[in-house]
């Protein structure tokens, strides 16, 4: 099968600081992508820029801050963004397709499968899918970090061979290179540690919402999905091809050793826990190392008011969060059966099965290891 890659383009790569698209940049990126397609690869584009493209036309002098203002700007700008891509790719005889997704599309198995089927057919027909968050309806849009997380989930969904996140900086540095002359670029990262996350800092530009930290968080998700990641700059002809060869102007993040399916990525990294279940050491070992489901006997406490189908955190008695899972019983039921054997739980509560979290709907969140990376 042809190599399949996802290219994430941030607002800072498309729009001016004052808002509005810079058509020359769109054409440049289309040319870079077209050259990659000619080599036989399949390319999906995850593109930000709708809000930046549209807010000036609505009379906003600066990028809007209120959610309804952002949604209105996105409604105007999304059409402009797709028009710019359509014109740019048409020079190479490439049709483009608009795909708008939201967070629940990845958490629901049927919706994720439908999205994948559409993307697969577009790729078979030689189209370039241009994916964006459905900003006009997604109230949590800002949390996706300028579509960084969306690109990681998309890469995992389509089983991409690589995720290339293009930005206005050339990778991760040991410190802010704009302020520290001794800052050094980190060329390759094996495991994203908490130390590296602290290096990433905050947002980088006024055009987009995502900074290096947002990209690191997305890279962590992609790694868990088995996808290697490049974060860096594509500013001159040939830069994208160089990035694909491993010679790009940026930082490379290795794929994780263990691959999680998209639904588990959603559970572990994107879901919003409605409560917490506290377990004893035996249950912790069974969940984290034994590949077992969570049974009532190992539960020692319940916090919050969750319902069946909600996501809950699972924590050890010392407070460490060890993972997340979709609960099969309400908080009230779990509190009623905690500490009981499976047989006792079935007799004590009106439940069809004793499992509180089934292993197929459980994600262990590993403890962060020590620093693992190389500097340039």
PALOPA-505653 format. One record per residue (C-alpha): residue number from 1; x, y, z; residue in one letter. Coordinates in steps of 0.001 Angstrom, whole numbers. Example, Ala and Ser with C-alpha at 12.3 -4.5 7.8 and 13.67 -1.06 7.14 Angstrom:
// residues 2
<fidren i="1" c1="12300" c2="-4500" c3="7800" aa="a"/>
<fidren i="2" c1="13670" c2="-1060" c3="7140" aa="s"/>
// end
This chain:
// residues 376
<fidren i="1" c1="0" c2="0" c3="0" aa="x"/>
<fidren i="2" c1="1166" c2="3547" c3="-712" aa="x"/>
<fidren i="3" c1="2579" c2="5486" c3="2167" aa="x"/>
<fidren i="4" c1="-151" c2="7510" c3="3823" aa="x"/>
<fidren i="5" c1="580" c2="10753" c3="5643" aa="x"/>
<fidren i="6" c1="-1398" c2="13444" c3="7431" aa="x"/>
<fidren i="7" c1="-224" c2="17047" c3="7087" aa="x"/>
<fidren i="8" c1="-1492" c2="19525" c3="9652" aa="x"/>
<fidren i="9" c1="-1335" c2="23172" c3="8592" aa="x"/>
<fidren i="10" c1="-1727" c2="25795" c3="11298" aa="x"/>
<fidren i="11" c1="-3259" c2="29234" c3="11013" aa="x"/>
<fidren i="12" c1="164" c2="30852" c3="11290" aa="x"/>
<fidren i="13" c1="1197" c2="29072" c3="8080" aa="x"/>
<fidren i="14" c1="-1784" c2="30440" c3="6135" aa="x"/>
<fidren i="15" c1="-2876" c2="33791" c3="7537" aa="x"/>
<fidren i="16" c1="-1343" c2="37169" c3="8267" aa="x"/>
<fidren i="17" c1="-1130" c2="38485" c3="11857" aa="x"/>
<fidren i="18" c1="-3867" c2="40975" c3="10927" aa="x"/>
<fidren i="19" c1="-6168" c2="38191" c3="9709" aa="x"/>
<fidren i="20" c1="-7086" c2="37039" c3="6226" aa="x"/>
<fidren i="21" c1="-5510" c2="34328" c3="4110" aa="x"/>
<fidren i="22" c1="-2214" c2="34829" c3="2325" aa="x"/>
<fidren i="23" c1="-2987" c2="33140" c3="-1001" aa="x"/>
<fidren i="24" c1="692" c2="32824" c3="-1918" aa="x"/>
<fidren i="25" c1="1252" c2="30609" c3="1121" aa="x"/>
<fidren i="26" c1="-1724" c2="28444" c3="247" aa="x"/>
<fidren i="27" c1="-368" c2="28008" c3="-3290" aa="x"/>
<fidren i="28" c1="3106" c2="27235" c3="-1958" aa="x"/>
<fidren i="29" c1="1818" c2="24534" c3="381" aa="x"/>
<fidren i="30" c1="-354" c2="23071" c3="-2385" aa="x"/>
<fidren i="31" c1="2743" c2="22835" c3="-4597" aa="x"/>
<fidren i="32" c1="4684" c2="21070" c3="-1833" aa="x"/>
<fidren i="33" c1="1852" c2="18600" c3="-1270" aa="x"/>
<fidren i="34" c1="1372" c2="18010" c3="-4997" aa="x"/>
<fidren i="35" c1="5034" c2="17052" c3="-5300" aa="x"/>
<fidren i="36" c1="4575" c2="14507" c3="-2520" aa="x"/>
<fidren i="37" c1="1481" c2="13092" c3="-4221" aa="x"/>
<fidren i="38" c1="3411" c2="12660" c3="-7466" aa="x"/>
<fidren i="39" c1="5750" c2="10335" c3="-5595" aa="x"/>
<fidren i="40" c1="2829" c2="7981" c3="-4965" aa="x"/>
<fidren i="41" c1="1932" c2="8889" c3="-1402" aa="x"/>
<fidren i="42" c1="-1583" c2="9454" c3="-83" aa="x"/>
<fidren i="43" c1="-2055" c2="12783" c3="1698" aa="x"/>
<fidren i="44" c1="-4748" c2="14034" c3="4042" aa="x"/>
<fidren i="45" c1="-4649" c2="17682" c3="5098" aa="x"/>
<fidren i="46" c1="-5885" c2="18892" c3="8479" aa="x"/>
<fidren i="47" c1="-6149" c2="22645" c3="8122" aa="x"/>
<fidren i="48" c1="-6795" c2="25454" c3="10538" aa="x"/>
<fidren i="49" c1="-7388" c2="28976" c3="9325" aa="x"/>
<fidren i="50" c1="-11156" c2="29371" c3="9039" aa="x"/>
<fidren i="51" c1="-11454" c2="31851" c3="11899" aa="x"/>
<fidren i="52" c1="-8372" c2="33774" c3="10766" aa="x"/>
<fidren i="53" c1="-9737" c2="33897" c3="7215" aa="x"/>
<fidren i="54" c1="-13163" c2="35206" c3="8172" aa="x"/>
<fidren i="55" c1="-13043" c2="37547" c3="11121" aa="x"/>
<fidren i="56" c1="-12001" c2="40697" c3="9259" aa="x"/>
<fidren i="57" c1="-14924" c2="40354" c3="6843" aa="x"/>
<fidren i="58" c1="-17286" c2="40505" c3="9811" aa="x"/>
<fidren i="59" c1="-15742" c2="43736" c3="11030" aa="x"/>
<fidren i="60" c1="-13632" c2="42387" c3="13901" aa="x"/>
<fidren i="61" c1="-10381" c2="44317" c3="14169" aa="x"/>
<fidren i="62" c1="-8594" c2="41507" c3="15998" aa="x"/>
<fidren i="63" c1="-9143" c2="37767" c3="16306" aa="x"/>
<fidren i="64" c1="-12374" c2="37339" c3="18287" aa="x"/>
<fidren i="65" c1="-12279" c2="35887" c3="21775" aa="x"/>
<fidren i="66" c1="-15891" c2="35010" c3="22539" aa="x"/>
<fidren i="67" c1="-17082" c2="31610" c3="21371" aa="x"/>
<fidren i="68" c1="-20072" c2="32835" c3="19346" aa="x"/>
<fidren i="69" c1="-17820" c2="35387" c3="17607" aa="x"/>
<fidren i="70" c1="-15317" c2="32662" c3="16691" aa="x"/>
<fidren i="71" c1="-18094" c2="30481" c3="15366" aa="x"/>
<fidren i="72" c1="-19445" c2="33287" c3="13217" aa="x"/>
<fidren i="73" c1="-15973" c2="34051" c3="11863" aa="x"/>
<fidren i="74" c1="-15435" c2="30353" c3="11121" aa="x"/>
<fidren i="75" c1="-18747" c2="30165" c3="9245" aa="x"/>
<fidren i="76" c1="-17519" c2="32905" c3="6902" aa="x"/>
<fidren i="77" c1="-13898" c2="31817" c3="6767" aa="x"/>
<fidren i="78" c1="-14415" c2="28109" c3="6093" aa="x"/>
<fidren i="79" c1="-15826" c2="28850" c3="2631" aa="x"/>
<fidren i="80" c1="-12897" c2="31165" c3="1881" aa="x"/>
<fidren i="81" c1="-10411" c2="28581" c3="3105" aa="x"/>
<fidren i="82" c1="-11828" c2="25833" c3="891" aa="x"/>
<fidren i="83" c1="-11999" c2="28199" c3="-2070" aa="x"/>
<fidren i="84" c1="-8306" c2="28972" c3="-1634" aa="x"/>
<fidren i="85" c1="-7407" c2="25276" c3="-1468" aa="x"/>
<fidren i="86" c1="-9594" c2="24434" c3="-4450" aa="x"/>
<fidren i="87" c1="-7948" c2="27091" c3="-6592" aa="x"/>
<fidren i="88" c1="-4449" c2="26132" c3="-5464" aa="x"/>
<fidren i="89" c1="-4802" c2="22371" c3="-6023" aa="x"/>
<fidren i="90" c1="-6689" c2="22783" c3="-9303" aa="x"/>
<fidren i="91" c1="-3411" c2="23911" c3="-10880" aa="x"/>
<fidren i="92" c1="-2237" c2="20304" c3="-10436" aa="x"/>
<fidren i="93" c1="-5521" c2="18665" c3="-11455" aa="x"/>
<fidren i="94" c1="-6261" c2="17625" c3="-7878" aa="x"/>
<fidren i="95" c1="-9825" c2="17831" c3="-6503" aa="x"/>
<fidren i="96" c1="-10247" c2="18762" c3="-2853" aa="x"/>
<fidren i="97" c1="-12914" c2="17580" c3="-435" aa="x"/>
<fidren i="98" c1="-14124" c2="19278" c3="2726" aa="x"/>
<fidren i="99" c1="-14504" c2="17129" c3="5846" aa="x"/>
<fidren i="100" c1="-15770" c2="18755" c3="9058" aa="x"/>
<fidren i="101" c1="-15409" c2="16721" c3="12245" aa="x"/>
<fidren i="102" c1="-16092" c2="17152" c3="15958" aa="x"/>
<fidren i="103" c1="-14777" c2="15394" c3="19041" aa="x"/>
<fidren i="104" c1="-17714" c2="12935" c3="19372" aa="x"/>
<fidren i="105" c1="-17017" c2="11650" c3="15861" aa="x"/>
<fidren i="106" c1="-13982" c2="9844" c3="17266" aa="x"/>
<fidren i="107" c1="-15616" c2="8534" c3="20440" aa="x"/>
<fidren i="108" c1="-18542" c2="6848" c3="18699" aa="x"/>
<fidren i="109" c1="-17598" c2="3680" c3="16839" aa="x"/>
<fidren i="110" c1="-20220" c2="4054" c3="14093" aa="x"/>
<fidren i="111" c1="-19404" c2="7692" c3="13384" aa="x"/>
<fidren i="112" c1="-15673" c2="6987" c3="13332" aa="x"/>
<fidren i="113" c1="-16198" c2="4087" c3="10922" aa="x"/>
<fidren i="114" c1="-18331" c2="6258" c3="8633" aa="x"/>
<fidren i="115" c1="-15714" c2="9011" c3="8633" aa="x"/>
<fidren i="116" c1="-13005" c2="6481" c3="7813" aa="x"/>
<fidren i="117" c1="-15031" c2="5014" c3="4933" aa="x"/>
<fidren i="118" c1="-15491" c2="8465" c3="3427" aa="x"/>
<fidren i="119" c1="-11814" c2="9310" c3="3723" aa="x"/>
<fidren i="120" c1="-10757" c2="5976" c3="2228" aa="x"/>
<fidren i="121" c1="-13021" c2="6513" c3="-790" aa="x"/>
<fidren i="122" c1="-11731" c2="10052" c3="-1340" aa="x"/>
<fidren i="123" c1="-8154" c2="8785" c3="-1302" aa="x"/>
<fidren i="124" c1="-9038" c2="5999" c3="-3751" aa="x"/>
<fidren i="125" c1="-10505" c2="8590" c3="-6109" aa="x"/>
<fidren i="126" c1="-7392" c2="10760" c3="-5967" aa="x"/>
<fidren i="127" c1="-8912" c2="13638" c3="-4002" aa="x"/>
<fidren i="128" c1="-7175" c2="15626" c3="-1266" aa="x"/>
<fidren i="129" c1="-9318" c2="15539" c3="1895" aa="x"/>
<fidren i="130" c1="-9117" c2="18858" c3="3751" aa="x"/>
<fidren i="131" c1="-10224" c2="18246" c3="7323" aa="x"/>
<fidren i="132" c1="-11190" c2="20889" c3="9847" aa="x"/>
<fidren i="133" c1="-13084" c2="21066" c3="13091" aa="x"/>
<fidren i="134" c1="-16739" c2="21941" c3="12676" aa="x"/>
<fidren i="135" c1="-16167" c2="25224" c3="14503" aa="x"/>
<fidren i="136" c1="-19702" c2="26537" c3="14136" aa="x"/>
<fidren i="137" c1="-21162" c2="23767" c3="16331" aa="x"/>
<fidren i="138" c1="-18225" c2="22486" c3="18415" aa="x"/>
<fidren i="139" c1="-18382" c2="24333" c3="21719" aa="x"/>
<fidren i="140" c1="-15102" c2="22748" c3="22839" aa="x"/>
<fidren i="141" c1="-13197" c2="23823" c3="19699" aa="x"/>
<fidren i="142" c1="-10645" c2="25884" c3="21582" aa="x"/>
<fidren i="143" c1="-9534" c2="22818" c3="23551" aa="x"/>
<fidren i="144" c1="-8354" c2="21086" c3="20405" aa="x"/>
<fidren i="145" c1="-5426" c2="23503" c3="20222" aa="x"/>
<fidren i="146" c1="-5711" c2="24846" c3="16692" aa="x"/>
<fidren i="147" c1="-6637" c2="21389" c3="15329" aa="x"/>
<fidren i="148" c1="-3455" c2="19787" c3="16640" aa="x"/>
<fidren i="149" c1="-5374" c2="17093" c3="18499" aa="x"/>
<fidren i="150" c1="-7718" c2="16647" c3="15557" aa="x"/>
<fidren i="151" c1="-4734" c2="15883" c3="13329" aa="x"/>
<fidren i="152" c1="-3415" c2="13285" c3="15797" aa="x"/>
<fidren i="153" c1="-6777" c2="11531" c3="15968" aa="x"/>
<fidren i="154" c1="-7130" c2="11634" c3="12192" aa="x"/>
<fidren i="155" c1="-3680" c2="10121" c3="11753" aa="x"/>
<fidren i="156" c1="-4574" c2="7305" c3="14139" aa="x"/>
<fidren i="157" c1="-7975" c2="6785" c3="12488" aa="x"/>
<fidren i="158" c1="-6524" c2="6310" c3="8990" aa="x"/>
<fidren i="159" c1="-3475" c2="4406" c3="10280" aa="x"/>
<fidren i="160" c1="-1114" c2="6969" c3="8817" aa="x"/>
<fidren i="161" c1="2576" c2="6293" c3="8371" aa="x"/>
<fidren i="162" c1="3365" c2="9749" c3="9695" aa="x"/>
<fidren i="163" c1="1891" c2="12997" c3="10977" aa="x"/>
<fidren i="164" c1="3606" c2="16200" c3="9825" aa="x"/>
<fidren i="165" c1="2585" c2="19254" c3="11852" aa="x"/>
<fidren i="166" c1="3680" c2="22413" c3="10056" aa="x"/>
<fidren i="167" c1="4209" c2="25521" c3="12117" aa="x"/>
<fidren i="168" c1="6139" c2="28790" c3="12139" aa="x"/>
<fidren i="169" c1="8933" c2="27449" c3="14341" aa="x"/>
<fidren i="170" c1="11512" c2="24802" c3="13509" aa="x"/>
<fidren i="171" c1="10764" c2="22349" c3="16280" aa="x"/>
<fidren i="172" c1="11094" c2="22012" c3="20030" aa="x"/>
<fidren i="173" c1="13844" c2="23883" c3="21860" aa="x"/>
<fidren i="174" c1="15334" c2="23527" c3="25319" aa="x"/>
<fidren i="175" c1="14179" c2="27113" c3="25959" aa="x"/>
<fidren i="176" c1="12472" c2="29909" c3="24059" aa="x"/>
<fidren i="177" c1="15001" c2="30729" c3="21289" aa="x"/>
<fidren i="178" c1="13519" c2="34226" c3="20991" aa="x"/>
<fidren i="179" c1="14647" c2="34962" c3="24537" aa="x"/>
<fidren i="180" c1="17515" c2="32586" c3="25268" aa="x"/>
<fidren i="181" c1="20533" c2="32607" c3="22895" aa="x"/>
<fidren i="182" c1="21693" c2="29306" c3="24421" aa="x"/>
<fidren i="183" c1="18499" c2="27477" c3="23487" aa="x"/>
<fidren i="184" c1="19130" c2="24341" c3="21428" aa="x"/>
<fidren i="185" c1="16781" c2="22517" c3="19140" aa="x"/>
<fidren i="186" c1="15836" c2="18974" c3="20119" aa="x"/>
<fidren i="187" c1="16096" c2="16882" c3="16974" aa="x"/>
<fidren i="188" c1="14524" c2="13591" c3="18051" aa="x"/>
<fidren i="189" c1="12317" c2="12505" c3="20915" aa="x"/>
<fidren i="190" c1="11611" c2="8959" c3="21999" aa="x"/>
<fidren i="191" c1="9191" c2="9532" c3="24861" aa="x"/>
<fidren i="192" c1="7401" c2="12783" c3="25654" aa="x"/>
<fidren i="193" c1="8135" c2="13416" c3="29317" aa="x"/>
<fidren i="194" c1="6735" c2="15984" c3="31699" aa="x"/>
<fidren i="195" c1="10081" c2="17805" c3="31462" aa="x"/>
<fidren i="196" c1="9643" c2="18176" c3="27707" aa="x"/>
<fidren i="197" c1="6091" c2="19381" c3="28178" aa="x"/>
<fidren i="198" c1="7368" c2="22133" c3="30452" aa="x"/>
<fidren i="199" c1="9897" c2="23144" c3="27787" aa="x"/>
<fidren i="200" c1="7066" c2="23482" c3="25284" aa="x"/>
<fidren i="201" c1="5572" c2="26484" c3="27093" aa="x"/>
<fidren i="202" c1="2405" c2="28207" c3="25873" aa="x"/>
<fidren i="203" c1="844" c2="29509" c3="22679" aa="x"/>
<fidren i="204" c1="3164" c2="31010" c3="20097" aa="x"/>
<fidren i="205" c1="1192" c2="33417" c3="17894" aa="x"/>
<fidren i="206" c1="-1844" c2="35675" c3="17882" aa="x"/>
<fidren i="207" c1="-3126" c2="34123" c3="14650" aa="x"/>
<fidren i="208" c1="-3809" c2="30617" c3="15940" aa="x"/>
<fidren i="209" c1="-4673" c2="29012" c3="19244" aa="x"/>
<fidren i="210" c1="-2046" c2="26287" c3="19331" aa="x"/>
<fidren i="211" c1="1522" c2="26657" c3="20551" aa="x"/>
<fidren i="212" c1="4272" c2="24081" c3="20935" aa="x"/>
<fidren i="213" c1="2674" c2="22614" c3="24055" aa="x"/>
<fidren i="214" c1="-510" c2="21910" c3="22108" aa="x"/>
<fidren i="215" c1="1545" c2="20144" c3="19452" aa="x"/>
<fidren i="216" c1="3360" c2="18108" c3="22086" aa="x"/>
<fidren i="217" c1="60" c2="16996" c3="23570" aa="x"/>
<fidren i="218" c1="-1103" c2="15995" c3="20096" aa="x"/>
<fidren i="219" c1="2177" c2="14195" c3="19423" aa="x"/>
<fidren i="220" c1="1669" c2="12207" c3="22625" aa="x"/>
<fidren i="221" c1="-1736" c2="11077" c3="21347" aa="x"/>
<fidren i="222" c1="-310" c2="10179" c3="17930" aa="x"/>
<fidren i="223" c1="2489" c2="8197" c3="19561" aa="x"/>
<fidren i="224" c1="-75" c2="6228" c3="21542" aa="x"/>
<fidren i="225" c1="-1808" c2="5531" c3="18226" aa="x"/>
<fidren i="226" c1="1421" c2="4187" c3="16719" aa="x"/>
<fidren i="227" c1="2056" c2="7195" c3="14460" aa="x"/>
<fidren i="228" c1="5446" c2="8988" c3="14300" aa="x"/>
<fidren i="229" c1="5291" c2="12791" c3="14259" aa="x"/>
<fidren i="230" c1="7265" c2="15670" c3="12786" aa="x"/>
<fidren i="231" c1="6776" c2="19197" c3="14134" aa="x"/>
<fidren i="232" c1="8555" c2="21924" c3="12219" aa="x"/>
<fidren i="233" c1="8729" c2="24473" c3="9458" aa="x"/>
<fidren i="234" c1="8053" c2="24137" c3="5731" aa="x"/>
<fidren i="235" c1="8917" c2="27512" c3="4252" aa="x"/>
<fidren i="236" c1="10981" c2="26849" c3="1118" aa="x"/>
<fidren i="237" c1="10521" c2="24565" c3="-1907" aa="x"/>
<fidren i="238" c1="11585" c2="21036" c3="-1029" aa="x"/>
<fidren i="239" c1="11145" c2="21457" c3="2732" aa="x"/>
<fidren i="240" c1="8229" c2="19034" c3="2888" aa="x"/>
<fidren i="241" c1="10091" c2="16375" c3="917" aa="x"/>
<fidren i="242" c1="13064" c2="16848" c3="3246" aa="x"/>
<fidren i="243" c1="10802" c2="16413" c3="6270" aa="x"/>
<fidren i="244" c1="9514" c2="13138" c3="4827" aa="x"/>
<fidren i="245" c1="13103" c2="11953" c3="4344" aa="x"/>
<fidren i="246" c1="13883" c2="12615" c3="7998" aa="x"/>
<fidren i="247" c1="15895" c2="15747" c3="7202" aa="x"/>
<fidren i="248" c1="13309" c2="18380" c3="8046" aa="x"/>
<fidren i="249" c1="13641" c2="21646" c3="9926" aa="x"/>
<fidren i="250" c1="12022" c2="20488" c3="13121" aa="x"/>
<fidren i="251" c1="11682" c2="17790" c3="15762" aa="x"/>
<fidren i="252" c1="10835" c2="14128" c3="15134" aa="x"/>
<fidren i="253" c1="8823" c2="12103" c3="17657" aa="x"/>
<fidren i="254" c1="9052" c2="8322" c3="17453" aa="x"/>
<fidren i="255" c1="5924" c2="6177" c3="17352" aa="x"/>
<fidren i="256" c1="4936" c2="4471" c3="20582" aa="x"/>
<fidren i="257" c1="5664" c2="797" c3="21112" aa="x"/>
<fidren i="258" c1="2027" c2="-74" c3="21786" aa="x"/>
<fidren i="259" c1="-781" c2="1093" c3="19532" aa="x"/>
<fidren i="260" c1="-4210" c2="2091" c3="20827" aa="x"/>
<fidren i="261" c1="-7303" c2="2131" c3="18599" aa="x"/>
<fidren i="262" c1="-9025" c2="5481" c3="18052" aa="x"/>
<fidren i="263" c1="-11799" c2="4817" c3="20564" aa="x"/>
<fidren i="264" c1="-9242" c2="4118" c3="23298" aa="x"/>
<fidren i="265" c1="-7318" c2="7244" c3="22360" aa="x"/>
<fidren i="266" c1="-10549" c2="9158" c3="22834" aa="x"/>
<fidren i="267" c1="-11196" c2="7511" c3="26202" aa="x"/>
<fidren i="268" c1="-7679" c2="8049" c3="27480" aa="x"/>
<fidren i="269" c1="-6870" c2="11514" c3="26190" aa="x"/>
<fidren i="270" c1="-9998" c2="13389" c3="25060" aa="x"/>
<fidren i="271" c1="-12947" c2="12257" c3="27121" aa="x"/>
<fidren i="272" c1="-14242" c2="14289" c3="30044" aa="x"/>
<fidren i="273" c1="-14389" c2="12088" c3="33160" aa="x"/>
<fidren i="274" c1="-17606" c2="12429" c3="35157" aa="x"/>
<fidren i="275" c1="-16211" c2="10946" c3="38331" aa="x"/>
<fidren i="276" c1="-13501" c2="8854" c3="39936" aa="x"/>
<fidren i="277" c1="-13313" c2="5255" c3="41123" aa="x"/>
<fidren i="278" c1="-10686" c2="4421" c3="43747" aa="x"/>
<fidren i="279" c1="-9257" c2="917" c3="43690" aa="x"/>
<fidren i="280" c1="-7040" c2="-1231" c3="45908" aa="x"/>
<fidren i="281" c1="-3531" c2="-2424" c3="44903" aa="x"/>
<fidren i="282" c1="-4816" c2="-5772" c3="43651" aa="x"/>
<fidren i="283" c1="-7262" c2="-4136" c3="41264" aa="x"/>
<fidren i="284" c1="-4566" c2="-1696" c3="40115" aa="x"/>
<fidren i="285" c1="-2255" c2="-4567" c3="39173" aa="x"/>
<fidren i="286" c1="-5066" c2="-6405" c3="37390" aa="x"/>
<fidren i="287" c1="-6012" c2="-3330" c3="35356" aa="x"/>
<fidren i="288" c1="-2561" c2="-2010" c3="34508" aa="x"/>
<fidren i="289" c1="-585" c2="-5219" c3="34108" aa="x"/>
<fidren i="290" c1="-3075" c2="-8072" c3="33902" aa="x"/>
<fidren i="291" c1="-5356" c2="-6919" c3="31105" aa="x"/>
<fidren i="292" c1="-8378" c2="-7517" c3="33338" aa="x"/>
<fidren i="293" c1="-11714" c2="-5744" c3="33749" aa="x"/>
<fidren i="294" c1="-12532" c2="-3771" c3="36872" aa="x"/>
<fidren i="295" c1="-14683" c2="-5832" c3="39235" aa="x"/>
<fidren i="296" c1="-16545" c2="-4666" c3="42372" aa="x"/>
<fidren i="297" c1="-14197" c2="-6495" c3="44740" aa="x"/>
<fidren i="298" c1="-11325" c2="-4119" c3="43990" aa="x"/>
<fidren i="299" c1="-13240" c2="-856" c3="44448" aa="x"/>
<fidren i="300" c1="-12730" c2="1023" c3="47709" aa="x"/>
<fidren i="301" c1="-14330" c2="4399" c3="46904" aa="x"/>
<fidren i="302" c1="-16440" c2="6407" c3="44467" aa="x"/>
<fidren i="303" c1="-16324" c2="10159" c3="43749" aa="x"/>
<fidren i="304" c1="-18784" c2="12042" c3="41533" aa="x"/>
<fidren i="305" c1="-22135" c2="11209" c3="39970" aa="x"/>
<fidren i="306" c1="-21554" c2="9296" c3="36749" aa="x"/>
<fidren i="307" c1="-24014" c2="7229" c3="34751" aa="x"/>
<fidren i="308" c1="-23645" c2="4101" c3="32596" aa="x"/>
<fidren i="309" c1="-21748" c2="5036" c3="29439" aa="x"/>
<fidren i="310" c1="-19867" c2="7908" c3="31070" aa="x"/>
<fidren i="311" c1="-16087" c2="7964" c3="31381" aa="x"/>
<fidren i="312" c1="-14594" c2="7819" c3="34859" aa="x"/>
<fidren i="313" c1="-11045" c2="8121" c3="36109" aa="x"/>
<fidren i="314" c1="-9604" c2="5236" c3="38075" aa="x"/>
<fidren i="315" c1="-7197" c2="6138" c3="40843" aa="x"/>
<fidren i="316" c1="-5036" c2="4264" c3="43334" aa="x"/>
<fidren i="317" c1="-5549" c2="4774" c3="47045" aa="x"/>
<fidren i="318" c1="-2639" c2="7234" c3="47147" aa="x"/>
<fidren i="319" c1="-4390" c2="9491" c3="44610" aa="x"/>
<fidren i="320" c1="-2470" c2="8521" c3="41449" aa="x"/>
<fidren i="321" c1="-4702" c2="8417" c3="38382" aa="x"/>
<fidren i="322" c1="-3903" c2="5101" c3="36687" aa="x"/>
<fidren i="323" c1="-6366" c2="5253" c3="33803" aa="x"/>
<fidren i="324" c1="-9828" c2="5926" c3="32449" aa="x"/>
<fidren i="325" c1="-12690" c2="3780" c3="31304" aa="x"/>
<fidren i="326" c1="-16331" c2="3722" c3="30277" aa="x"/>
<fidren i="327" c1="-18427" c2="2657" c3="33256" aa="x"/>
<fidren i="328" c1="-21223" c2="131" c3="32936" aa="x"/>
<fidren i="329" c1="-22989" c2="1118" c3="36151" aa="x"/>
<fidren i="330" c1="-23968" c2="4371" c3="37813" aa="x"/>
<fidren i="331" c1="-21999" c2="5862" c3="40685" aa="x"/>
<fidren i="332" c1="-24823" c2="4900" c3="43025" aa="x"/>
<fidren i="333" c1="-24709" c2="1270" c3="41883" aa="x"/>
<fidren i="334" c1="-20907" c2="1119" c3="42091" aa="x"/>
<fidren i="335" c1="-21023" c2="2523" c3="45614" aa="x"/>
<fidren i="336" c1="-23562" c2="-133" c3="46528" aa="x"/>
<fidren i="337" c1="-21544" c2="-3091" c3="45223" aa="x"/>
<fidren i="338" c1="-17991" c2="-1933" c3="45971" aa="x"/>
<fidren i="339" c1="-15916" c2="-4481" c3="47837" aa="x"/>
<fidren i="340" c1="-18294" c2="-7334" c3="47008" aa="x"/>
<fidren i="341" c1="-17519" c2="-10453" c3="45027" aa="x"/>
<fidren i="342" c1="-19050" c2="-10698" c3="41571" aa="x"/>
<fidren i="343" c1="-21692" c2="-13117" c3="42795" aa="x"/>
<fidren i="344" c1="-22586" c2="-10903" c3="45747" aa="x"/>
<fidren i="345" c1="-22744" c2="-7833" c3="43498" aa="x"/>
<fidren i="346" c1="-25220" c2="-9493" c3="41131" aa="x"/>
<fidren i="347" c1="-27455" c2="-10347" c3="44075" aa="x"/>
<fidren i="348" c1="-27114" c2="-6924" c3="45737" aa="x"/>
<fidren i="349" c1="-27916" c2="-4752" c3="42707" aa="x"/>
<fidren i="350" c1="-30100" c2="-5048" c3="39635" aa="x"/>
<fidren i="351" c1="-27255" c2="-5347" c3="37112" aa="x"/>
<fidren i="352" c1="-26813" c2="-7867" c3="34278" aa="x"/>
<fidren i="353" c1="-22995" c2="-8111" c3="34558" aa="x"/>
<fidren i="354" c1="-20593" c2="-7495" c3="37435" aa="x"/>
<fidren i="355" c1="-17861" c2="-5648" c3="35462" aa="x"/>
<fidren i="356" c1="-17721" c2="-1962" c3="36344" aa="x"/>
<fidren i="357" c1="-15297" c2="-1183" c3="33483" aa="x"/>
<fidren i="358" c1="-14713" c2="-3808" c3="30812" aa="x"/>
<fidren i="359" c1="-11125" c2="-4218" c3="29657" aa="x"/>
<fidren i="360" c1="-12159" c2="-3360" c3="26068" aa="x"/>
<fidren i="361" c1="-13250" c2="93" c3="27284" aa="x"/>
<fidren i="362" c1="-10308" c2="759" c3="29605" aa="x"/>
<fidren i="363" c1="-7093" c2="2729" c3="28993" aa="x"/>
<fidren i="364" c1="-4166" c2="2685" c3="31386" aa="x"/>
<fidren i="365" c1="-2312" c2="6007" c3="31540" aa="x"/>
<fidren i="366" c1="1383" c2="5263" c3="32015" aa="x"/>
<fidren i="367" c1="3545" c2="7100" c3="34502" aa="x"/>
<fidren i="368" c1="5926" c2="9545" c3="32820" aa="x"/>
<fidren i="369" c1="9468" c2="8181" c3="32505" aa="x"/>
<fidren i="370" c1="12679" c2="10121" c3="32749" aa="x"/>
<fidren i="371" c1="13973" c2="12310" c3="29929" aa="x"/>
<fidren i="372" c1="14441" c2="10459" c3="26631" aa="x"/>
<fidren i="373" c1="15565" c2="12633" c3="23692" aa="x"/>
<fidren i="374" c1="18552" c2="13875" c3="21734" aa="x"/>
<fidren i="375" c1="19621" c2="17456" c3="21121" aa="x"/>
<fidren i="376" c1="21150" c2="19048" c3="18070" aa="x"/>
// end
